[in-house]
């Protein structure tokens, strides 16, 4: 739980950076990766316009953020990780192929999960000494289950909740 809380802060930083780069990119979805590929080719040939160069740079920055986020997620997981784990993990973060609204939802959900993980880690760190003194470590988990907020009650997910 504590290590998940630590990974949550790295996830939140990745989300903030991804939002910034996606804002600079503008629209995502079908064809975004193809446009990025051709912008990179033009940049490599030295004939790219300033817009194409910026676009290629933003895409590369986004891809770096996504891979950094994936590494954080895989490092936080227990046991050896497979290529299949990496493929599944990559699908849990924003993507150039997704529509802007899908990316917004994915990032909002990831943010809410990370915030809840950080809250849980803080709760466990504060409650563990009390539970040790009582001799019932399971009490911490039971208390967290009573207090755990819904994902949809957190600020980033409120707009996605049932209406």
PEHUKA-V977126 format. One record per backbone hydrogen bond with DSSP energy under -0.5 kcal/mol. NH is the residue of the N-H (numbers start at 1). CO is the residue of the C=O. Records with the same first field share a line. If there is no record, write none. Layout:
NH=CO + CO
//
This chain:
5=1
6=2
7=3
8=4
9=5
10=6
11=7
12=8
13=9
14=10
15=11
16=12
17=13
18=14
19=15
20=16
21=17
22=18
23=19
24=20
25=21
26=22
29=96
32=29
35=31
36=32
37=33
38=34
39=35
40=36
41=37
42=38
43=39
44=40
45=41
46=42 + 43
47=42
48=42
53=49
54=50
55=51
56=52
57=53
58=54
59=55
60=56
61=57
62=58
63=59
64=60
65=61
66=62
67=63
68=64
69=65
70=66
71=67
72=68
73=69
74=70
75=71
76=72
77=73
86=82
87=83
88=84
89=85
90=86
91=87
92=89
93=90
98=95
100=28
103=99
104=100
105=101
106=102
107=103
108=104
109=105
110=106
111=107
112=108
113=109
114=110
115=111
116=112
117=113
118=114
119=115
120=116
121=117
122=118
123=119
124=120
125=121
126=122
127=123
128=124
129=125
131=127
132=128
133=129
134=130
135=131
136=131
139=136
140=137
141=137
142=138
143=139
144=140
145=141
146=142
147=143
148=144
153=150
154=150 + 151
157=154
158=154 + 155
160=157
161=157 + 158
//
